[in-house]
């Protein structure tokens, strides 16, 4: 029996003639991850940047998702080669590195996923789930080919450098975060501001011109559809915690009189 690496995010684009669609997993709970993985979405994005997910819970979620035809992507907390190494060794095949503002920072992320002499990833495959404890033949030679590296543009500086970042060898694609982008533009909480939308659309265009895949976070459907029409290759359309919060509020509204007097109005969706 030959054991193979699990599919990576870039494999989705060989079979889908449409925008790829997925959602955040922010609870850190493997049961929630399994429920969402069976939903029919193309991917789930395990979020190690915001929320409670650490190495142990990321591992549990990767295992829960692995039984479904849904690709798992992990957003690491920082552009830190130590954390990136650990998450790769857990068996993550697809990473999003947040807060990448320059091409040099992008090259730093690329180095973290590559073994020497091309990079700085530490060699521990025989000890790790990534190589299934040395059961995947020629893992060290083929590991990089099976990975997808996405970097997140979420500042005015990053948007200004979008083309240069996207052209970095080893970066497979770009994920645009309008929430932090809006904040750096002096428009905190205004992801729907025309200037923010224009910056996102410009970034989509520049990344695609560089020949890389590009996606965006858009919980509001009208924005998601706009970015889809603009050519976004993937769109992150929700989060487990948001679905639970809005769904439970809807139940309360349906059955409890004057519930809105005690429940704060939700802020604009992330």
C-alpha positions as CSV (number, residue, x, y, z in Angstrom):
1,X,0.0,0.0,0.0
2,X,1.4,3.4,-1.0
3,X,0.6,6.3,1.3
4,X,0.3,9.7,-0.3
5,X,0.1,13.2,0.9
6,X,-3.3,14.8,1.2
7,X,-4.5,17.2,-1.5
8,X,-3.3,20.8,-1.2
9,X,-5.3,23.9,-1.9
10,X,-3.9,24.5,-5.4
11,X,-5.2,21.1,-6.5
12,X,-8.8,22.6,-6.3
13,X,-8.2,24.9,-9.2
14,X,-7.5,22.0,-11.6
15,X,-11.1,20.7,-11.3
16,X,-13.3,23.8,-10.6
17,X,-14.3,26.1,-13.4
18,X,-15.6,28.6,-10.9
19,X,-14.6,30.5,-7.8
20,X,-13.6,28.1,-5.0
21,X,-15.6,28.7,-1.9
22,X,-14.8,28.1,1.8
23,X,-15.1,29.3,5.4
24,X,-13.1,30.0,8.5
25,X,-13.0,27.5,11.4
26,X,-12.4,29.7,14.5
27,X,-13.7,27.7,17.4
28,X,-10.7,25.3,17.5
29,X,-13.1,22.4,17.9
30,X,-12.6,19.2,15.9
31,X,-16.3,18.4,16.0
32,X,-17.2,21.7,14.4
33,X,-14.5,21.2,11.9
34,X,-15.9,17.8,10.9
35,X,-19.5,19.2,10.6
36,X,-18.3,22.0,8.3
37,X,-16.0,19.7,6.3
38,X,-19.1,17.7,5.3
39,X,-21.1,20.7,4.2
40,X,-20.1,20.6,0.5
41,X,-17.8,23.6,0.6
42,X,-14.5,23.4,-1.2
43,X,-12.2,24.1,1.7
44,X,-12.2,25.0,5.4
45,X,-9.7,27.5,6.8
46,X,-8.4,26.5,10.2
47,X,-7.5,29.8,11.9
48,X,-4.5,29.8,14.1
49,X,-4.1,33.6,14.0
50,X,-7.3,34.7,15.8
51,X,-9.0,32.5,18.4
52,X,-7.9,29.5,20.5
53,X,-6.4,27.2,18.0
54,X,-2.9,26.0,18.9
55,X,-0.8,23.1,17.6
56,X,-2.9,20.4,19.3
57,X,-6.2,21.7,18.2
58,X,-4.9,22.4,14.7
59,X,-3.8,18.7,14.5
60,X,-7.2,17.5,15.8
61,X,-9.0,19.6,13.1
62,X,-6.7,18.4,10.3
63,X,-7.6,14.8,11.3
64,X,-11.3,15.6,11.5
65,X,-11.4,17.1,8.0
66,X,-9.2,14.5,6.4
67,X,-12.1,12.1,6.1
68,X,-14.1,14.4,3.8
69,X,-13.7,15.7,0.2
70,X,-12.8,19.1,1.5
71,X,-9.4,20.7,1.5
72,X,-8.0,22.0,4.8
73,X,-6.0,25.2,4.9
74,X,-4.3,26.5,8.0
75,X,-3.7,30.2,8.7
76,X,-0.6,30.4,11.0
77,X,-0.4,33.2,13.6
78,X,2.6,34.9,12.2
79,X,5.4,34.8,9.5
80,X,7.5,32.7,12.0
81,X,9.6,29.9,10.5
82,X,9.4,27.9,13.8
83,X,5.6,27.9,13.9
84,X,5.4,27.3,10.1
85,X,7.7,24.3,10.5
86,X,5.6,22.9,13.3
87,X,2.3,23.3,11.4
88,X,3.8,21.7,8.3
89,X,5.0,18.8,10.4
90,X,1.5,18.3,11.7
91,X,0.5,17.5,8.1
92,X,-0.9,20.8,6.9
93,X,-0.4,21.0,3.1
94,X,-1.8,24.5,2.6
95,X,-0.8,27.6,4.6
96,X,-1.9,31.2,4.8
97,X,0.7,33.5,6.2
98,X,-0.8,36.7,7.5
99,X,0.4,40.3,7.5
100,X,2.8,40.0,4.5
101,X,3.5,43.6,3.4
102,X,6.5,43.4,1.2
103,X,8.1,41.0,-1.3
104,X,11.0,40.4,1.2
105,X,8.5,39.2,3.8
106,X,7.0,37.0,1.2
107,X,10.4,35.5,0.4
108,X,10.8,34.9,4.2
109,X,7.6,32.8,4.2
110,X,8.8,30.8,1.1
111,X,12.1,30.0,2.8
112,X,10.2,28.7,5.8
113,X,8.4,26.0,3.8
114,X,11.5,24.8,1.9
115,X,14.2,22.5,3.1
116,X,17.8,23.5,2.7
117,X,19.6,24.4,0.5
118,X,16.5,26.2,-0.9
119,X,15.1,27.2,2.4
120,X,15.3,26.9,6.2
121,X,12.6,24.3,7.1
122,X,14.0,21.9,9.7
123,X,14.1,18.3,8.7
124,X,12.0,16.1,11.0
125,X,9.9,14.1,8.5
126,X,10.6,10.7,10.1
127,X,9.1,12.0,13.3
128,X,6.1,13.8,11.9
129,X,2.6,13.3,10.5
130,X,3.5,15.2,7.4
131,X,5.5,12.3,6.1
132,X,3.3,9.8,7.9
133,X,6.3,8.9,10.0
134,X,8.4,8.1,7.0
135,X,5.7,6.1,5.2
136,X,5.4,8.5,2.3
137,X,8.1,7.5,-0.2
138,X,10.6,10.3,-1.2
139,X,8.8,12.8,1.0
140,X,11.8,15.1,1.5
141,X,12.3,15.4,-2.3
142,X,8.6,16.0,-3.1
143,X,7.3,17.9,0.0
144,X,7.5,21.4,-1.5
145,X,5.7,20.3,-4.7
146,X,2.7,19.2,-2.6
147,X,2.4,22.4,-0.6
148,X,0.4,25.5,-1.3
149,X,1.6,28.8,0.2
150,X,-0.7,31.7,0.3
151,X,0.2,35.1,1.8
152,X,-2.3,37.5,3.2
153,X,-2.4,41.2,2.0
154,X,-4.2,43.2,4.7
155,X,-2.7,46.7,4.7
156,X,-2.4,49.7,2.5
157,X,1.3,48.9,2.2
158,X,0.7,45.4,1.1
159,X,-1.9,46.5,-1.5
160,X,0.7,48.9,-2.9
161,X,3.1,46.0,-3.2
162,X,0.6,43.4,-4.4
163,X,2.2,42.7,-7.8
164,X,5.7,42.5,-6.4
165,X,4.6,40.1,-3.6
166,X,2.6,37.9,-6.0
167,X,5.6,37.5,-8.3
168,X,7.8,36.1,-5.6
169,X,8.9,32.6,-6.6
170,X,7.3,30.0,-4.3
171,X,4.2,32.0,-3.4
172,X,1.2,30.2,-5.0
173,X,-1.4,32.8,-4.3
174,X,-2.6,35.8,-2.3
175,X,-5.5,36.1,0.2
176,X,-6.8,39.7,0.7
177,X,-8.2,40.7,4.1
178,X,-10.4,43.7,3.8
179,X,-11.0,44.2,7.5
180,X,-7.4,45.0,8.4
181,X,-6.9,46.7,5.1
182,X,-9.8,49.1,5.9
183,X,-8.2,49.8,9.3
184,X,-4.9,50.8,7.8
185,X,-6.7,53.1,5.4
186,X,-8.3,54.9,8.3
187,X,-11.6,53.2,7.7
188,X,-11.9,50.8,10.6
189,X,-14.9,48.5,10.3
190,X,-15.8,49.9,6.9
191,X,-15.0,47.0,4.6
192,X,-17.7,48.2,2.3
193,X,-16.3,51.6,1.8
194,X,-15.7,52.4,-1.9
195,X,-12.0,53.1,-1.3
196,X,-11.5,49.7,0.3
197,X,-13.4,47.9,-2.4
198,X,-11.4,49.7,-5.0
199,X,-8.2,48.6,-3.3
200,X,-9.3,45.0,-3.2
201,X,-10.3,45.1,-6.9
202,X,-6.9,46.6,-7.8
203,X,-5.1,43.9,-5.9
204,X,-7.2,41.1,-7.5
205,X,-6.2,42.5,-10.9
206,X,-2.5,42.8,-10.1
207,X,-2.2,39.4,-8.6
208,X,-3.9,37.8,-11.6
209,X,-1.6,39.7,-13.9
210,X,1.3,38.1,-12.0
211,X,-0.1,34.7,-12.8
212,X,-1.0,33.7,-9.3
213,X,-4.3,32.7,-7.6
214,X,-6.1,35.3,-5.6
215,X,-8.8,35.2,-3.0
216,X,-10.6,37.5,-0.6
217,X,-12.5,37.4,2.6
218,X,-16.1,38.5,2.1
219,X,-18.9,37.5,4.5
220,X,-21.4,39.9,2.9
221,X,-22.9,38.3,-0.2
222,X,-23.0,41.4,-2.4
223,X,-19.3,41.9,-1.8
224,X,-18.5,38.3,-2.4
225,X,-20.4,38.4,-5.7
226,X,-18.6,41.6,-6.8
227,X,-15.2,40.0,-6.1
228,X,-16.3,36.8,-7.9
229,X,-17.2,38.8,-11.0
230,X,-13.9,40.6,-10.7
231,X,-12.1,37.3,-11.1
232,X,-11.3,36.2,-7.6
233,X,-10.3,32.6,-7.7
234,X,-11.5,31.8,-4.2
235,X,-13.7,33.5,-1.7
236,X,-14.0,33.0,2.1
237,X,-17.7,33.5,2.7
238,X,-18.2,32.8,6.4
239,X,-17.0,31.4,9.8
240,X,-18.3,28.8,12.2
241,X,-18.5,31.3,15.0
242,X,-20.5,33.8,12.9
243,X,-22.9,31.1,11.7
244,X,-23.5,30.0,15.3
245,X,-23.9,33.6,16.6
246,X,-26.3,34.7,13.9
247,X,-28.2,31.4,14.0
248,X,-28.7,31.5,17.8
249,X,-29.8,35.1,17.6
250,X,-32.4,34.2,14.9
251,X,-33.8,31.5,17.2
252,X,-34.0,34.0,20.1
253,X,-35.7,36.6,17.9
254,X,-38.3,34.0,16.8
255,X,-39.3,32.8,20.2
256,X,-38.5,35.5,22.8
257,X,-40.3,38.8,22.8
258,X,-38.2,42.0,22.8
259,X,-35.0,40.0,22.7
260,X,-33.3,42.9,20.8
261,X,-33.5,45.0,24.0
262,X,-30.9,42.8,25.6
263,X,-28.8,41.6,22.6
264,X,-26.3,44.1,21.1
265,X,-26.5,44.8,17.4
266,X,-23.8,42.7,15.7
267,X,-20.9,44.6,14.2
268,X,-20.3,44.4,10.5
269,X,-19.2,40.9,9.5
270,X,-15.5,40.2,9.4
